[in-house]
Amino acid sequence: MKLFFSDAQFAHRPTQYMVHGRIVDPFETPERPQALVRALTGIGLMLHEPVDKGLDRILSIHPDHYVNFLLSAYDEFITLPNHGPEVLTNVWSYHSADGDLSRRGPPRPTGIIGRMGWYLGDLSSVIMAGTWSAALASAQAAITGAETLLAGDPAAFALCRPPGHHAYRDRASGFCFLNNAAIAAETLRSLYSKVAIVDFDTHHGDGTQAIFYSRGDVLFGSTHTDPSAYYPHFYGYADETGIGAGEGANLNLPLAQGSGDEAFVDANARLAVAVQGFGADALVISAGWDAHEADPLSKLKVTTDAYRRIGEMWGKLGLPTLIVQEGGYSLSAIAEAAPAFTAAFREGAGL
């Protein structure tokens, strides 16, 4: 089983993160993929450099005006008088996604401050000099992993960092800039008529949901901490089932704070039933390890054993599967959970 990661993904090294009214050191750090590479190669995954496939796959999900913003934002920002060390927006647009989560057009402002408010969704979306190159390399890991499946591999692991599932078509949020899972799913759609994305990160993948909310060819299913008092707050509720052609192709299974292994495993089992009922030909797993009880952001009580159990479960589906790295911020927890899941997945799939 191949593991895709590039050292270019280390270039994103922000020093600021706003949480609970304070600027603190970010949780999303370069040490995360370092720990994951050690853990996953330690169980036999083969580390490969992603292939640069250009922008076509990325532009199938993200509009060019947004990609151009990510590419140029830092260089424009540092021309401002008295600028800070990193791009942090201080204004936001009232207009975000419409009620049907449809795409927005380009913003009316042409200045960097107004465009920051249009394209950056929160104060965890910090842009620095190396952000674009890291986000691009992260997306290329997902694209290369998906194309490996298209070429016949039964499974692959895209170690995407920065992560992606909070990135909307044209908005960065929650440490995410390009939606790696969505880009991978769209890549798989070039061969497979139906693709499922399942997300068991402790945070709802609101960006992924928004991208496919009106489509019936990609199922999005997520289990996550109840967003009524947890990030991303505004989406991830059980009554969000899709719209138009996408009605019924969106399934959210929020978990109450304090939920443990049984609730987490049961929710994954329900997602697996939905994937089978949908008739998916291929699977993308947005894998976050931050539901683990040792994670600094977790409100759940999930243990490493639960990741082992769901790994076997997802492997037994026997679908061409790309595992896409999302969250997980305890280095010790991810070094346990990720290899436990992946080893069990391989065993379940007979790999």
Secondary structure as the mmCIF struct_conf table of DSSP 4:
data_model
#
loop_
_struct_conf.conf_type_id
_struct_conf.id
_struct_conf.beg_label_comp_id
_struct_conf.beg_label_asym_id
_struct_conf.beg_label_seq_id
_struct_conf.end_label_comp_id
_struct_conf.end_label_asym_id
_struct_conf.end_label_seq_id
STRN STRN1 LYS A 2 PHE A 4
HELX_RH_3T_P HELX_RH_3T_P1 ASP A 7 ALA A 11
STRN STRN2 TYR A 17 VAL A 19
TURN_TY1_P TURN_TY1_P1 HIS A 20 GLY A 21
STRN STRN3 ARG A 22 VAL A 24
BEND BEND1 PHE A 27 GLU A 28
TURN_TY1_P TURN_TY1_P2 PRO A 30 PRO A 30
HELX_RH_AL_P HELX_RH_AL_P1 GLU A 31 THR A 41
TURN_TY1_P TURN_TY1_P3 GLY A 42 GLY A 44
HELX_LH_PP_P HELX_LH_PP_P1 LEU A 45 LEU A 45
STRN STRN4 MET A 46 HIS A 48
HELX_LH_PP_P HELX_LH_PP_P2 GLU A 49 VAL A 51
BEND BEND2 LEU A 55 LEU A 55
HELX_RH_AL_P HELX_RH_AL_P2 ASP A 56 LEU A 59
TURN_TY1_P TURN_TY1_P4 SER A 60 ILE A 61
BEND BEND3 HIS A 62 HIS A 62
HELX_RH_AL_P HELX_RH_AL_P3 ASP A 64 PHE A 77
TURN_TY1_P TURN_TY1_P5 ILE A 78 THR A 79
BEND BEND4 LEU A 80 LEU A 80
TURN_TY1_P TURN_TY1_P6 PRO A 81 ASN A 82
BEND BEND5 PRO A 85 GLU A 86
STRN STRN5 VAL A 87 VAL A 87
BEND BEND6 ASN A 90 ASN A 90
BEND BEND7 TYR A 94 TYR A 94
BEND BEND8 ALA A 97 ALA A 97
TURN_TY1_P TURN_TY1_P7 GLY A 99 ASP A 100
HELX_LH_PP_P HELX_LH_PP_P3 SER A 102 ARG A 104
BEND BEND9 ARG A 108 ARG A 108
BEND BEND10 GLY A 111 GLY A 111
HELX_RH_AL_P HELX_RH_AL_P4 ILE A 112 TYR A 119
STRN STRN6 LEU A 120 LEU A 120
BEND BEND11 ASP A 122 ASP A 122
TURN_TY1_P TURN_TY1_P8 LEU A 123 SER A 124
STRN STRN7 ILE A 127 ILE A 127
TURN_TY1_P TURN_TY1_P9 ALA A 129 GLY A 130
HELX_RH_AL_P HELX_RH_AL_P5 THR A 131 LEU A 150
TURN_TY1_P TURN_TY1_P10 ALA A 151 GLY A 152
BEND BEND12 PRO A 154 PRO A 154
STRN STRN8 ALA A 155 ALA A 158
BEND BEND13 ARG A 161 PRO A 162
TURN_TY1_P TURN_TY1_P11 HIS A 165 HIS A 166
STRN STRN9 TYR A 168 TYR A 168
TURN_TY1_P TURN_TY1_P12 ARG A 169 ASP A 170
STRN STRN10 ARG A 171 SER A 173
TURN_TY1_P TURN_TY1_P13 GLY A 174 PHE A 175
STRN STRN11 CYS A 176 CYS A 176
BEND BEND14 PHE A 177 LEU A 178
HELX_RH_AL_P HELX_RH_AL_P6 ASN A 180 LEU A 188
TURN_TY1_P TURN_TY1_P14 ARG A 189 LEU A 191
BEND BEND15 SER A 193 SER A 193
STRN STRN12 VAL A 195 ASP A 199
BEND BEND16 ASP A 201 HIS A 203
HELX_RH_AL_P HELX_RH_AL_P7 ASP A 206 PHE A 212
TURN_TY1_P TURN_TY1_P15 TYR A 213 SER A 214
BEND BEND17 GLY A 216 ASP A 217
STRN STRN13 VAL A 218 THR A 225
HELX_RH_3T_P HELX_RH_3T_P2 PRO A 227 ALA A 229
BEND BEND18 TYR A 230 TYR A 230
TURN_TY1_P TURN_TY1_P16 TYR A 231 PRO A 232
BEND BEND19 PHE A 234 TYR A 235
TURN_TY1_P TURN_TY1_P17 ALA A 238 ASP A 239
HELX_RH_3T_P HELX_RH_3T_P3 GLY A 244 GLY A 246
TURN_TY1_P TURN_TY1_P18 GLU A 247 GLY A 248
BEND BEND20 ALA A 249 ALA A 249
STRN STRN14 ASN A 250 LEU A 255
TURN_TY1_P TURN_TY1_P19 GLN A 257 GLY A 258
STRN STRN15 GLY A 260 GLY A 260
HELX_RH_AL_P HELX_RH_AL_P8 ASP A 261 PHE A 278
TURN_TY1_P TURN_TY1_P20 GLY A 279 GLY A 279
BEND BEND21 ASP A 281 ASP A 281
STRN STRN16 ALA A 282 ALA A 287
TURN_TY1_P TURN_TY1_P21 ASP A 290 ALA A 291
STRN STRN17 HIS A 292 HIS A 292
TURN_TY1_P TURN_TY1_P22 GLU A 293 ALA A 294
BEND BEND22 ASP A 295 ASP A 295
TURN_TY1_P TURN_TY1_P23 PRO A 296 LEU A 297
BEND BEND23 LEU A 300 LEU A 300
STRN STRN18 LYS A 301 VAL A 302
HELX_RH_AL_P HELX_RH_AL_P9 THR A 304 LYS A 316
TURN_TY1_P TURN_TY1_P24 LEU A 317 LEU A 317
STRN STRN19 THR A 321 GLN A 325
HELX_RH_AL_P HELX_RH_AL_P10 LEU A 331 ALA A 349
TURN_TY1_P TURN_TY1_P25 GLY A 350 GLY A 350
#
